[in-house]
Amino acid sequence: MPRAQNVGFRVFATIERPPREVVAAYAGMETVYLSDAMNRFGGMDGNIRPAEPTMRLFGPAVTVRVPPGDNLMVYKAFEVAQPGDVLVIESRGCTSVAQWGDLASAAAKGLGLAGVVMDGVLRDLAGIRAIGLPVFAQPIVTPNGALRDGPGEVNVPVAVGGVPVLPGDMIVGDESGVVVIPRADAAAVLAEARALAAGEVAKQREFAEGKFIPEGLDALLRRRGCEMID
């Protein structure tokens, strides 16, 4: 008989992450190219925003599921996470209670984490900004702090910003938002995103030369059935 598990109140301490060299290569990659490399999939909803516009993050996901209004398991995730990891916290979009504040940011920064992405809201915004750890959440601030009663789970599948996230997936965030790259696809998506970024440079050169209309536009429209009327 399979061993019973305490579903909803459990911690998986060990996860598989992308190779270190792949994670490091994501430094400086823009989310727009990563999304384009996945056919416009992977980008979280636009209401997941950086606490300060210049904040950027990248790293493997350590996932956390907490009940609305509680953040007990966030602190267990601190213990499980490794330097360079990104906490991804699902709280069902709770906006009446903040599940992250300046003390959590200070702890995460002290542990060497790369940042946090959550579907909830913040408090102590000035302190979060002063500490500087990248934090992405709903752009709402409340004075109400979370309880620490549980239950909750660490390193299980979660859904944040309309996107599923598995432990070890690559998370990248910048001023455009947050993108989730499946762990198994991290190297291939990175290569495609780099090619797209290089193509963007070529387009900018064409603009500088006064070429603003893409070649083959009319042919594409005809193939799609567009009627041309003089």
Contacts in CASP RR format, 6 or more apart in sequence:
PFRMAT RR
TARGET T0000
AUTHOR 0000-0000-0000
METHOD contacts of the structure
MODEL  1
MPRAQNVGFRVFATIERPPREVVAAYAGMETVYLSDAMNRFGGMDGNIRP
AEPTMRLFGPAVTVRVPPGDNLMVYKAFEVAQPGDVLVIESRGCTSVAQW
GDLASAAAKGLGLAGVVMDGVLRDLAGIRAIGLPVFAQPIVTPNGALRDG
PGEVNVPVAVGGVPVLPGDMIVGDESGVVVIPRADAAAVLAEARALAAGE
VAKQREFAEGKFIPEGLDALLRRRGCEMID
8 65 0 8 1.000
8 151 0 8 1.000
8 152 0 8 1.000
8 153 0 8 1.000
9 150 0 8 1.000
9 151 0 8 1.000
9 152 0 8 1.000
9 153 0 8 1.000
10 152 0 8 1.000
10 153 0 8 1.000
10 154 0 8 1.000
10 156 0 8 1.000
11 73 0 8 1.000
11 76 0 8 1.000
11 80 0 8 1.000
11 153 0 8 1.000
11 154 0 8 1.000
11 155 0 8 1.000
12 154 0 8 1.000
12 155 0 8 1.000
12 156 0 8 1.000
12 167 0 8 1.000
13 80 0 8 1.000
13 154 0 8 1.000
13 155 0 8 1.000
15 60 0 8 1.000
15 62 0 8 1.000
15 155 0 8 1.000
15 167 0 8 1.000
15 168 0 8 1.000
16 167 0 8 1.000
16 168 0 8 1.000
16 183 0 8 1.000
17 23 0 8 1.000
17 60 0 8 1.000
17 82 0 8 1.000
17 85 0 8 1.000
17 168 0 8 1.000
17 183 0 8 1.000
18 60 0 8 1.000
18 168 0 8 1.000
18 170 0 8 1.000
18 183 0 8 1.000
18 186 0 8 1.000
18 187 0 8 1.000
19 187 0 8 1.000
22 170 0 8 1.000
22 186 0 8 1.000
22 187 0 8 1.000
22 190 0 8 1.000
23 58 0 8 1.000
23 59 0 8 1.000
23 60 0 8 1.000
23 84 0 8 1.000
23 170 0 8 1.000
23 186 0 8 1.000
25 190 0 8 1.000
26 58 0 8 1.000
26 59 0 8 1.000
26 170 0 8 1.000
26 172 0 8 1.000
26 186 0 8 1.000
26 190 0 8 1.000
27 58 0 8 1.000
28 56 0 8 1.000
28 58 0 8 1.000
29 58 0 8 1.000
29 172 0 8 1.000
29 190 0 8 1.000
29 193 0 8 1.000
29 194 0 8 1.000
29 197 0 8 1.000
30 174 0 8 1.000
30 176 0 8 1.000
30 197 0 8 1.000
31 43 0 8 1.000
31 172 0 8 1.000
31 173 0 8 1.000
31 174 0 8 1.000
31 176 0 8 1.000
31 177 0 8 1.000
31 178 0 8 1.000
31 179 0 8 1.000
32 176 0 8 1.000
33 193 0 8 1.000
33 194 0 8 1.000
33 196 0 8 1.000
33 197 0 8 1.000
33 200 0 8 1.000
34 172 0 8 1.000
34 179 0 8 1.000
34 181 0 8 1.000
34 189 0 8 1.000
34 190 0 8 1.000
34 193 0 8 1.000
35 41 0 8 1.000
35 42 0 8 1.000
35 43 0 8 1.000
35 179 0 8 1.000
36 193 0 8 1.000
36 196 0 8 1.000
37 189 0 8 1.000
37 190 0 8 1.000
37 192 0 8 1.000
37 193 0 8 1.000
37 196 0 8 1.000
38 179 0 8 1.000
38 181 0 8 1.000
38 185 0 8 1.000
38 189 0 8 1.000
42 163 0 8 1.000
42 179 0 8 1.000
42 180 0 8 1.000
42 181 0 8 1.000
43 163 0 8 1.000
43 177 0 8 1.000
43 178 0 8 1.000
43 179 0 8 1.000
43 180 0 8 1.000
44 117 0 8 1.000
44 160 0 8 1.000
44 161 0 8 1.000
44 162 0 8 1.000
44 163 0 8 1.000
44 177 0 8 1.000
44 178 0 8 1.000
44 179 0 8 1.000
44 180 0 8 1.000
45 161 0 8 1.000
45 162 0 8 1.000
46 161 0 8 1.000
46 177 0 8 1.000
47 138 0 8 1.000
47 139 0 8 1.000
47 161 0 8 1.000
48 117 0 8 1.000
48 118 0 8 1.000
48 119 0 8 1.000
48 136 0 8 1.000
48 137 0 8 1.000
48 138 0 8 1.000
48 160 0 8 1.000
48 161 0 8 1.000
48 177 0 8 1.000
48 178 0 8 1.000
49 136 0 8 1.000
49 137 0 8 1.000
49 138 0 8 1.000
49 139 0 8 1.000
49 177 0 8 1.000
50 56 0 8 1.000
50 134 0 8 1.000
50 135 0 8 1.000
50 136 0 8 1.000
50 173 0 8 1.000
50 174 0 8 1.000
50 175 0 8 1.000
50 177 0 8 1.000
51 122 0 8 1.000
51 125 0 8 1.000
51 128 0 8 1.000
51 129 0 8 1.000
51 134 0 8 1.000
51 135 0 8 1.000
51 136 0 8 1.000
51 137 0 8 1.000
52 128 0 8 1.000
52 129 0 8 1.000
52 132 0 8 1.000
53 175 0 8 1.000
54 175 0 8 1.000
55 132 0 8 1.000
55 134 0 8 1.000
55 135 0 8 1.000
55 136 0 8 1.000
55 173 0 8 1.000
55 174 0 8 1.000
56 134 0 8 1.000
56 173 0 8 1.000
56 174 0 8 1.000
56 175 0 8 1.000
57 86 0 8 1.000
57 114 0 8 1.000
57 115 0 8 1.000
57 117 0 8 1.000
57 134 0 8 1.000
57 136 0 8 1.000
57 171 0 8 1.000
57 172 0 8 1.000
57 173 0 8 1.000
58 86 0 8 1.000
58 114 0 8 1.000
58 170 0 8 1.000
58 171 0 8 1.000
58 172 0 8 1.000
58 173 0 8 1.000
59 84 0 8 1.000
59 85 0 8 1.000
59 86 0 8 1.000
59 114 0 8 1.000
59 170 0 8 1.000
59 171 0 8 1.000
59 172 0 8 1.000
60 84 0 8 1.000
60 85 0 8 1.000
60 86 0 8 1.000
60 167 0 8 1.000
60 168 0 8 1.000
60 169 0 8 1.000
60 170 0 8 1.000
60 171 0 8 1.000
60 183 0 8 1.000
61 85 0 8 1.000
61 86 0 8 1.000
61 87 0 8 1.000
61 88 0 8 1.000
61 165 0 8 1.000
61 166 0 8 1.000
61 167 0 8 1.000
61 168 0 8 1.000
61 169 0 8 1.000
61 170 0 8 1.000
61 171 0 8 1.000
61 180 0 8 1.000
62 77 0 8 1.000
62 80 0 8 1.000
62 81 0 8 1.000
62 85 0 8 1.000
62 86 0 8 1.000
62 87 0 8 1.000
62 88 0 8 1.000
62 154 0 8 1.000
62 155 0 8 1.000
62 167 0 8 1.000
62 168 0 8 1.000
63 87 0 8 1.000
63 88 0 8 1.000
63 89 0 8 1.000
63 90 0 8 1.000
63 154 0 8 1.000
63 155 0 8 1.000
63 156 0 8 1.000
63 157 0 8 1.000
63 158 0 8 1.000
63 165 0 8 1.000
63 166 0 8 1.000
63 167 0 8 1.000
64 73 0 8 1.000
64 74 0 8 1.000
64 77 0 8 1.000
64 87 0 8 1.000
64 88 0 8 1.000
64 89 0 8 1.000
64 90 0 8 1.000
64 152 0 8 1.000
64 153 0 8 1.000
64 154 0 8 1.000
64 158 0 8 1.000
65 73 0 8 1.000
65 89 0 8 1.000
65 90 0 8 1.000
65 152 0 8 1.000
65 153 0 8 1.000
65 154 0 8 1.000
65 156 0 8 1.000
65 158 0 8 1.000
66 72 0 8 1.000
66 73 0 8 1.000
66 74 0 8 1.000
66 89 0 8 1.000
66 90 0 8 1.000
66 91 0 8 1.000
66 99 0 8 1.000
66 146 0 8 1.000
66 150 0 8 1.000
66 152 0 8 1.000
67 91 0 8 1.000
67 92 0 8 1.000
67 150 0 8 1.000
67 151 0 8 1.000
67 152 0 8 1.000
68 91 0 8 1.000
68 92 0 8 1.000
68 93 0 8 1.000
68 94 0 8 1.000
68 96 0 8 1.000
68 97 0 8 1.000
69 91 0 8 1.000
69 94 0 8 1.000
69 96 0 8 1.000
69 97 0 8 1.000
69 99 0 8 1.000
69 145 0 8 1.000
69 146 0 8 1.000
69 147 0 8 1.000
70 99 0 8 1.000
70 146 0 8 1.000
70 147 0 8 1.000
70 148 0 8 1.000
70 149 0 8 1.000
70 150 0 8 1.000
70 152 0 8 1.000
71 89 0 8 1.000
71 99 0 8 1.000
71 100 0 8 1.000
71 104 0 8 1.000
71 146 0 8 1.000
71 147 0 8 1.000
71 148 0 8 1.000
72 147 0 8 1.000
72 148 0 8 1.000
72 149 0 8 1.000
72 150 0 8 1.000
72 151 0 8 1.000
72 152 0 8 1.000
73 150 0 8 1.000
73 151 0 8 1.000
73 152 0 8 1.000
73 153 0 8 1.000
73 154 0 8 1.000
74 87 0 8 1.000
74 89 0 8 1.000
74 99 0 8 1.000
74 100 0 8 1.000
74 104 0 8 1.000
75 107 0 8 1.000
75 148 0 8 1.000
76 154 0 8 1.000
77 87 0 8 1.000
77 154 0 8 1.000
78 87 0 8 1.000
78 107 0 8 1.000
78 108 0 8 1.000
78 111 0 8 1.000
78 113 0 8 1.000
80 154 0 8 1.000
80 155 0 8 1.000
81 87 0 8 1.000
81 111 0 8 1.000
81 113 0 8 1.000
83 111 0 8 1.000
83 112 0 8 1.000
83 113 0 8 1.000
84 112 0 8 1.000
84 113 0 8 1.000
84 114 0 8 1.000
85 113 0 8 1.000
85 114 0 8 1.000
86 113 0 8 1.000
86 114 0 8 1.000
86 115 0 8 1.000
86 116 0 8 1.000
86 117 0 8 1.000
86 171 0 8 1.000
87 108 0 8 1.000
87 113 0 8 1.000
87 115 0 8 1.000
87 116 0 8 1.000
87 117 0 8 1.000
87 118 0 8 1.000
88 116 0 8 1.000
88 117 0 8 1.000
88 118 0 8 1.000
88 158 0 8 1.000
88 160 0 8 1.000
88 165 0 8 1.000
88 171 0 8 1.000
89 99 0 8 1.000
89 100 0 8 1.000
89 116 0 8 1.000
89 117 0 8 1.000
89 118 0 8 1.000
89 119 0 8 1.000
89 120 0 8 1.000
89 158 0 8 1.000
89 160 0 8 1.000
90 118 0 8 1.000
90 119 0 8 1.000
90 158 0 8 1.000
90 159 0 8 1.000
90 160 0 8 1.000
91 99 0 8 1.000
91 118 0 8 1.000
91 119 0 8 1.000
91 120 0 8 1.000
92 119 0 8 1.000
93 119 0 8 1.000
93 120 0 8 1.000
93 138 0 8 1.000
94 120 0 8 1.000
94 121 0 8 1.000
95 120 0 8 1.000
95 121 0 8 1.000
95 138 0 8 1.000
95 140 0 8 1.000
95 142 0 8 1.000
96 142 0 8 1.000
96 144 0 8 1.000
97 121 0 8 1.000
97 142 0 8 1.000
97 144 0 8 1.000
97 145 0 8 1.000
97 146 0 8 1.000
98 120 0 8 1.000
98 121 0 8 1.000
98 122 0 8 1.000
98 123 0 8 1.000
98 124 0 8 1.000
98 141 0 8 1.000
98 142 0 8 1.000
98 143 0 8 1.000
98 144 0 8 1.000
98 145 0 8 1.000
98 146 0 8 1.000
99 118 0 8 1.000
99 120 0 8 1.000
99 121 0 8 1.000
99 145 0 8 1.000
99 146 0 8 1.000
100 116 0 8 1.000
100 118 0 8 1.000
100 120 0 8 1.000
100 122 0 8 1.000
100 123 0 8 1.000
100 128 0 8 1.000
100 135 0 8 1.000
100 137 0 8 1.000
101 122 0 8 1.000
101 123 0 8 1.000
101 124 0 8 1.000
101 127 0 8 1.000
101 128 0 8 1.000
102 124 0 8 1.000
102 126 0 8 1.000
102 127 0 8 1.000
102 128 0 8 1.000
102 130 0 8 1.000
102 131 0 8 1.000
103 124 0 8 1.000
104 116 0 8 1.000
105 116 0 8 1.000
105 127 0 8 1.000
105 128 0 8 1.000
105 131 0 8 1.000
105 132 0 8 1.000
105 133 0 8 1.000
105 135 0 8 1.000
106 131 0 8 1.000
106 133 0 8 1.000
108 115 0 8 1.000
108 116 0 8 1.000
108 133 0 8 1.000
109 131 0 8 1.000
109 132 0 8 1.000
109 133 0 8 1.000
113 133 0 8 1.000
114 134 0 8 1.000
115 133 0 8 1.000
115 134 0 8 1.000
115 135 0 8 1.000
116 133 0 8 1.000
116 134 0 8 1.000
116 135 0 8 1.000
116 136 0 8 1.000
116 137 0 8 1.000
117 136 0 8 1.000
117 137 0 8 1.000
117 160 0 8 1.000
117 171 0 8 1.000
117 173 0 8 1.000
117 178 0 8 1.000
118 135 0 8 1.000
118 136 0 8 1.000
118 137 0 8 1.000
118 160 0 8 1.000
119 137 0 8 1.000
119 138 0 8 1.000
119 160 0 8 1.000
119 161 0 8 1.000
120 137 0 8 1.000
120 138 0 8 1.000
120 140 0 8 1.000
121 137 0 8 1.000
121 138 0 8 1.000
121 140 0 8 1.000
121 141 0 8 1.000
121 142 0 8 1.000
122 128 0 8 1.000
122 135 0 8 1.000
122 137 0 8 1.000
122 140 0 8 1.000
122 141 0 8 1.000
122 142 0 8 1.000
123 141 0 8 1.000
123 142 0 8 1.000
123 143 0 8 1.000
123 144 0 8 1.000
123 145 0 8 1.000
125 141 0 8 1.000
128 135 0 8 1.000
134 173 0 8 1.000
136 173 0 8 1.000
136 177 0 8 1.000
136 178 0 8 1.000
155 167 0 8 1.000
156 167 0 8 1.000
157 164 0 8 1.000
157 165 0 8 1.000
157 166 0 8 1.000
157 167 0 8 1.000
158 164 0 8 1.000
158 165 0 8 1.000
159 165 0 8 1.000
161 178 0 8 1.000
163 180 0 8 1.000
164 180 0 8 1.000
165 171 0 8 1.000
165 180 0 8 1.000
166 182 0 8 1.000
166 183 0 8 1.000
168 183 0 8 1.000
169 180 0 8 1.000
169 181 0 8 1.000
169 182 0 8 1.000
169 183 0 8 1.000
170 180 0 8 1.000
170 181 0 8 1.000
170 182 0 8 1.000
170 183 0 8 1.000
170 186 0 8 1.000
170 189 0 8 1.000
171 178 0 8 1.000
171 179 0 8 1.000
171 180 0 8 1.000
171 181 0 8 1.000
172 178 0 8 1.000
172 179 0 8 1.000
172 181 0 8 1.000
173 179 0 8 1.000
181 189 0 8 1.000
181 190 0 8 1.000
206 212 0 8 1.000
218 228 0 8 1.000
221 228 0 8 1.000
222 228 0 8 1.000
END
